[in-house]
C-alpha cells in the first residue's frame, strides 16, 4: 500500500514539474522574442527618444516596456540590460549609453527626439529581436550587456 501511494505521489510531482517547466519555457520564449517589420529604426536607450509625457505614457501602457509598445503598425521593442545603466558595445564597436536600464529598437517615425546617442539602422527584411542572457539582438545588431567592467580597465 505504501509503495502505491509513493508511486502516485511521485507521478503527480513529476507531471506537475513537467507542466511547470513547459509553462516557464513558453513564457520565457514569448517574453524574449519579437519580430519587427523591415524599415528604419533607432537602436538605443528609449528614454532619450520621447518627451517626458510620452515616455511616461509608454511606460504606463507597457508595464515599463515589459511588452512591445505599438502605435498602429509601428512597434518599439526593448530589453533590460544585464547591469542597468552604463555604456554598452555592439559587435562592431558602436557604443550605446543607457540611463533607463534598457535598450530598444524604435521606429524612426515614432521618435520625438532623435538627437541623443541613438544609432540609426535599416532592416531590409523583418527581423527577430530577443535577449539571449544579456546579449541583446536587434536583427544583425548584437549588444553585449554582460561585458565585465574589469575587462575595460
Long-range contacts (C-beta under 8 A, 24 or more apart in sequence): 31-66, 32-79, 32-130, 32-131, 32-132, 33-128, 33-129, 33-130, 34-68, 34-75, 34-77, 34-128, 34-129, 34-130, 35-126, 35-127, 35-128, 35-129, 36-75, 36-77, 36-105, 36-123, 36-126, 36-127, 36-129, 36-139, 37-73, 37-75, 37-123, 37-126, 38-123, 38-124, 38-125, 38-126, 38-127, 39-107, 39-108, 39-122, 39-123, 40-107, 40-108, 40-109, 40-120, 40-121, 40-122, 41-105, 41-106, 41-107, 41-108, 41-120, 41-121, 41-122, 41-123, 41-138, 42-105, 42-106, 42-108, 42-111, 42-114, 42-118, 42-119, 42-120, 42-121, 43-90, 43-96, 43-103, 43-104, 43-105, 43-106, 43-118, 43-119, 43-121, 43-138, 43-141, 43-143, 44-96, 44-97, 44-103, 44-104, 44-106, 44-116, 44-117, 44-118, 44-119, 45-96, 45-97, 45-98, 45-99, 45-100, 45-102, 45-103, 45-104, 45-117, 45-118, 46-76, 46-78, 46-100, 46-102, 46-103, 46-104, 46-106, 47-99, 47-100, 48-99, 48-113, 48-116, 48-117, 48-118, 49-106, 49-110, 49-111, 49-112, 49-113, 49-114, 49-116, 49-118, 50-111, 50-112, 50-113, 51-112, 51-113, 54-112, 65-102, 65-104, 71-110, 74-107, 74-109, 74-110, 75-107, 76-104, 76-105, 76-106, 76-107, 76-110, 77-104, 77-105, 77-129, 77-138, 78-102, 78-103, 78-104, 78-105, 79-103, 79-104, 79-129, 79-130, 79-131, 79-136, 80-131, 81-134, 81-136, 81-145, 82-133, 82-134, 82-145, 82-146, 83-145, 83-146, 83-149, 88-143, 88-144, 88-145, 88-147, 89-143, 89-144, 89-147, 90-141, 90-142, 90-143, 90-144, 91-141, 91-142, 91-144, 94-119, 96-143, 103-136, 103-138, 103-143, 103-145, 105-129, 105-138, 105-139
